Amino acid sequence: MKVVFSDYFYTVYTSDPASEAGRMESIVDALPDHVEMIDPEPASENQILLAHTPSHVNDIKRQGLYDISALAAGAAIVTARIGLNEPAFGAIRPPGHHASADSAWGFCFFNNMAIALLAMQSEKHIETALVLDIDLHYGDGTDNILHDRSWVRTFNISKNSRESYIQEIDRILSKNRVDLIGISAGFDNHKNDWGGLLATEDYLAIGKMVRQAASGNNGGYFALLEGGYNHKVLGRNAAALINGMSTTVP
């Protein structure tokens, strides 16, 4: 199981919770022993422009956030490319699912998931894809960018109980056969985070469900970090998802 990460993601680039000191350390320190770390390269501007307008790219440059955001997007592309053949997790920041083509909010600047999937489709690696967004918050940016593209479907999970949450994921995965599944892996719906709903073992279950669905589709799968702000549980939750996704863990 490969984890895409750069030490540059330790950088505190703004004052928002996604950029808080110690957040990435909590994930890296909890990574399972079986993972292999992969160092990414930044996305090219042409790759970013697959999802965003030139004016938005220029706005991110003016804010002084282009370099870290381009690296996150590049890491997302690497993660998706690995995911074509084996599971991969992008331990990246800034997150991306609130970034639309010409605007962004919610601690996001470029839409990492959309850029990654558009890159895979433009390179003709995939014909169909599915986004499973398990963040507490609706991934409006991902939906805005991808909703009119018939080859990809986006699903944001919102339920009031753990049981119905897992059942909804099972329903979605069972009804959609695709070449590549991308998980927008927000961990802020954990019972000790902002959402207060899911348990750590639920992330393990979600990882296993996606692994099994991808295997049944003869397709690939990967995950990209979105939210998750309680550093005391974030690493354990990410590790649970990784273990569920991994083909080397029973």
N, C-alpha and C positions, 0 to 999 in steps of 0.2 A: 504494500500500500504506500503510495507516494503522497507526500505533503509538500505543496509548493509554498515557499516562504522566503522572504528576504529580511535580513537584519534591519533594513531601512524601514520596515513596517513598525519597528519599535519607536520611530520618531513621533514625537508629539507635535502635530502639525497645526492643530486648532485647539480651541477650548471646549469642544463638544465631547460628550461621553464616549463616542466611538474612538476618539483620539487620546483618551485618558492614559496617563502613564500607568504601566503595570498590566494593562489589558492583554496585550499580546504575550507578555511574559507568562500570564496565567494559563494561556493555551499551550505555548511551547513547552513549558515545564511539565505539563500533564500528558504530553503526547505518548502514545504507546511505544514500547521498545521496537516493535516490528516495522515502524514507518521508516521510509527513506526520504530525506529532505532534498528538495529540488529548488535551485536558485533561479528566479525568473529574470527576464529582460523586459524593459518597458514596451508597451504597445506602440506601434508606429502611429503617426497622426492619421494616416489613411485608414488604419484599423479602427481607430476611435471614431472616425467620420462615418463608419458603417452604421453607427447608432446615433450620432450627434451632429448638430449643425455646426458650421464653421464659427458662427457667432457665439455659440455656447463654449466651444473649445477656447476661443479667445477670452471669454469671460473667466474661465478657470485659470488661464494664464495670468490674467490681470490680478487675480486673487492670490497669486503665488502658490497655487495648489496643483499645478500641472504635473510636476515631476512625480510626486507621490501618487497622484491619481492615475497617471499613465502607467506607472509600475504595477499598481493594483490591476488595471485592465490587462496589462501584459501577462501578469500572473494568472489571471482568469483564463486567458487564451491557452496558456501552457497547461493549466489544469484540465480544461475541456479536451485539449488534444490528447493528453495522457488518458483521459477518461474514455476515449474511443476504444481503447484496448484493455484497460485495467482501471480499477477505482482510484480516484484522486480527490484530495481535499485542498482547497486553496485557503490557507490561513493568511488572509489579506485584509488590508484596510487602506483607504477609506472603503466603507461598504458602498453598494450601488443601486439598490432596488427602488429608491425614490428619485433617481435621476431620469428625467425624460429627455427627448431629443434636444430641446432648447431651454431646459430649465432643470433645477435640482433643489432639493431640500432634504431635511431629515438626516443630516450628517453625510449625505451622498454627493458626489460630484460627477463621475462618469458611471454609466450603468454597466458594471462588470459582466453580469450575466448576459445581457443583450449583446454586448460587444463580442463575447466569447462564442455565443451561438451563431451570430451573424458571420463571424470569421470562419467557423466550421462549415457553415452552409455555403459561403462564397468560395471556399476552397474545395467544395464538392465532396467533403467528407461525410456529410449527412444529407438525407432528404426530409427527415421528420425529427421533431424534438418536442420535449415537454419540460416545462418549468414547474417544479413543486416548491412553492414558497411557504416555509414553515416559520417565518418570522412572525412576531406578535402583530406587526403592522402590515397593512395591505401594500404590496409591491406595485404601486401605481405607475412608477416609471417604467418598469419592465413591461407591464401591460400596455402602457401608452405606446411604447416603441414597437412591440411585437404583435399587437392585437390584430392588425390587418394583414398579417403574413400567414397564409393558409397552412404552411408547413410546420408551424409551432403553436402549441397551446399553453396557456399559463393558468395555474391554479393556486389560489391563495386559501390556505386552510384556516377556517374560523369556526370553532365549536366551543360549547360551554362545558364539556366534560372530556376527560382523557379518553374515555372509551369511544365516544362519538368522533373525536379527533382522529384516532387511529383507524376507525372504521371508514371515515371519509377518505383517508389516504389509500386504504386498501381498495375502495371502490374506484377511485380515480386511476390507480395503477392497473387495475384489472381490466379497465375499459379502454385503455390507450396503449397501443403497440407502436413504439417509436424507436428510432435509431439511437437517440441519446437523451438521457434524463439529466437535467441540471437541478440540483437542490439549492435554493436560496436559503442557506442555513443560518437563520436567526435563532438565537437561544434565549431571547428575552421573554418567551412564554413559559419559562420554567417557573415552578412553584416558589422559588426564592429570588426570582427576578421580577420585572415589571408586570408580566402577565399573570403570574401566580397559578398556572394551570398544570403544566406537564411535569413529570418526574424524569430523573436522569435516565432511567431504564426505557422511557418512551423514545428517547433519541436512539438508543441501541435498536429498538424495534423498528423505527423508521428506516434506519440504515439497512437493516436486514430485508425489509420489505422492498426497498428500492433495488437492492442487489438481486433479489429473487425475480423481481419484475424485469430488470434488464437482462438477466439470464434467459428468461422465458421469451424475450423479444429478440435474442441474439444481438443485443445492442450494448451501448456503453452508458456510463453514469459517472457523475462527479458532483462535488459540492463546493460552494463558495461561502465564506463567512459573511454574514450580514450583521444583525444585532446581537445583543447579549452583553449585559453591563454589570452584573454582579461577579466580580473577579473571583470570589470564593467558590463559585460553582461553575463558572464558564468553562474552565479547562476540563473538568470532569464531563460536562455535557458534550463538548466537542470530541473528547476521546471516546465517549459512548457512541456517537454517530459514526466516527471513524472505524471503530471496532465492528459495528453493524455492517458497514459498507465493505469491510475488508474480506477478501477471499482467503486470507491466511489465518483467520480467527474462526473457530467453530461457531 
